[in-house]
Amino acid sequence: MSMPRARSRAVVVLATATAALAASVAVASTASAHVTVSSTDAAPGGYGKLTFRVPNESDTASTVALRIQVPEESALASLRAQPVPGWTVVMTTSELPEPLEAHGQEITSYVSVVEFRADAGAGIAPGEFQEFALSGGAFPDDVDELSFPAVQTYSDGTEAAWIEPTVDGQPEPERPAPVLALSGAASSGDAADSAGTSTSAEVEDDGASGVAVTALVLAVLGLLAGLGGLALGLAARRRTVAP
């Protein structure tokens, strides 16, 4: 093999490995771009603050609305929204088939949909994200997680429906519904006590991050293996053609 051909092979190997690395980074960014919900104090039987993190996945359109559904099994006797500058909050109530009891009172209806709508000229621009917070309770005391399906609306009229259930033992769906883990310290206070706080929960999606890191590591290892093999091949060639 001539040296020019060896150099050409080096370029091909490097280009292939670089493409694999770039693809893994693209997969990583997509895997972590879900709408998620987290809390530092929500616990079974208690009250807490729910933080919905909404990244903008579009390259050309802004996110102008987020509609959060509260299923009957996740119904809360009290639910309030934290104001977001440039956004309007609309709450829809529904009747409960079976009343809830809160502070000695019977609750027959609950907030079933919370929608944040961007004012004119506002929204989540491409490459940005926003957090929306709710405060409520009491959370059911017989479960350790709650699902809150959400629909993200863009300025071009398209929607991303984050409504697919995540099933144990099966691959994560393409558009998983946000799932709240009830793992914080239980609070017996009223939801109003935490409604005014502006602290945002900074909890990343560990599952998505793990997939991203794994893909990135495998790509780097592939790049190093390719370059190592090329170096050995060149060294062997030099020994063969040496006088």
N, C-alpha and C positions, 0 to 999 in steps of 0.2 A: 504493500500500500504506500503510495507517495505521500509526502508531507501535505500538499494541498488537499488531497482527499481526506487526510486525517483531520485537518482543520475544518473541512466541510462537515465531517461527522461530528466534530465537537460542537459546531454551531447548531446542528440538528438536535443533538441530545440536550443542549442547553435550552433551546427554544421549546422542546417538548416538555421538559421539566418545569420551565417557567410557566407554560400554559396550564399545566396541572395545578401549580401553586395558585395561579390567578383564579382558576375555577373553584378551588377549595375556598378561597377567600370570598368569592361570590356566593357560594353555598352557605358559608358562615353568616354573611350579612343577611341573607334571606331567612335563615332559620331563626334569627334573633329578632326579626321585625314584626312579631306578633303584637296584638293588643293584649295586655296583661293586666291583672289586678292583684294587689298585694296589700298587706296590713301588718303593722307592728304590734297591734293590741287586740285584734279580733279573736275571740275565743268562744267556744260553745257556751251558750247561756249568758254571754256578756254583750257589751256594746263596744264599738270600735270604729276606726276610720278606714275606709276603703279607698285606695289610690289606683285609678285606671291610667295606665301609661299607653299613649297612642302615638306611634311613629308614623310618619308619612311615607308610604311606599312608592308614591308616584313621582316620576321625574318631571312632570309638566303641570300637574294640578295640585291644588291645596285641599286639605281636609277641612270641610266646612260644617260637619255635623257628626255627632256620635250618639247613637241611640242604644241605651243599655236596657235589657229586659231583666226583670226580676221574676223568675218563675214562682209558682205557688209554694213549692217546697223550700224556696229561699225567702219567703215573705217575712218582712220585718214590721213590727208594730210602729216603729219610728224610723224615718229615713229623711235626711236633709242633705242638700247639696251645698258645697262650698263655692261661692261666686268666683268666676274666672273673668278677668278683664277682657272685654271684646267678645264675650259670649253670653247668650241668654239661655236660661234653664227652663225647661217645660216638663212638668211631672204629670203623669196619667195614673189615675187610681182605678182599681178593680175590686169587685166584691169577692169576699172569701167564702168558700163553701162551708168552712168551719171557722168560727171566730177565734181570734187570738186573745190571750189575756196579758195585759201589761199594767203594772202598778195598780192592780185590783180592778181595772176596767176592761170591758169586753170590746175588742177591736173587730169590726165587721168588714173593713176594707183596708187596702194597703196600696202603696205605690208600686205599680207593676211595670212602669216604663219611665226612665229618666232620659231626657234628650237635651244635649248641649248643642246649641246652634250658634255658629259664628255670625257676628254682626257684619254689615257690609264693609268690605275691605279688610276683614280679619280672617283668621284661619291658620292652619298649620301648613307652612310652606314646604316645598320639596327639600329634603335633607334635614328637616326639623322634627321635633316631637313635642307633645304637650301632655300634662297630667291633669286629670279631673278627679276631684275627691268627693266622696259621700261619707256621711256619718250616720250610723244607725244601730239598731238592735231591737230587742234582744235576738241574738243569733240562736238557731235551733241548738238544743243541748244534746242531741243524739246523733250528730254527724260531725265529721272533722274537715269537710270541705264543701263549698257551695259553688255552683256554676252560674255565670252571668253572661248569657249570649249577648253579643254586641254587633251593631252594623255601623260601619264607617262610610260616610258619604263624601265624595270629592266634588270639586267645583265644576268638573266637566260632566257631572251627572252619573258617573259610575259609582258603584258601591262595593265594599269588601265586607262580606257577611262572616263574622267570626262566631259561628254558631254550631260547629261540629263537635260532638262529644269526644272526649279522650277516654279510651277504654284500656284498662290495664292489660298488659301482655300483647297489645297491638301497636303498630307504628303510629306515631303522632299524625293526626289528620292535617291536611293542607291549611285549613282555616279553623283551628281549635277555638272553642269558646273559652273566654277567660275563666279561670278556676281560682277561687279564694281558699287558701289553706287557713283553717281556724286553729292557729297555734300560739297566739299571743296570750298574755296574762289577762284573765277575765276581769272585766270592769263592771261594777254594779251601778255606775253613774248613768244619768240620762244622756241621750244622744246629744243634747244641746251643749253638754260640757265639752265635747270634743269638736263641735261644729265650727268653732271659730278659729281653730288652730290652722296654721298655714304650712306646717312641716310636711314635706312629701316623703313617702317611703321610697327608699332607693334600693329595692330588691330586684336583682336581675333574674331572668329566666334561666335557672341553673341547667335545666335539661337542654335548652337550645344552645347555651354557652358551651356545654360539654361536647355537643356535636360539632360546633364550630372549631373548638380547640383540637379535637381529634382529627378533623379533616385537614387542618393547617399543619399539624405535626406529621401526618402521613405524606403530605405533599413535600414538606421540607426533607424528610427522609428519602423520598424518591429522587429529589434533586441531588442530594449528596451521593446516593448510590450511583446515579447516572454519571456524575462527574468523576467519582472514584473509579468506576469501570473504564471510563475513557482514559484516565491517567495511567492505569495499568496497561491498557492497550498501547498507548503511545510509548511507554517505557520499554515494553517488549519489542516493539518495532525498532526502537533505536538500538537495542542490543543485537537484533537480527541484522541490521544493515551496517553495524559498526565494522571498520576495517580490522 
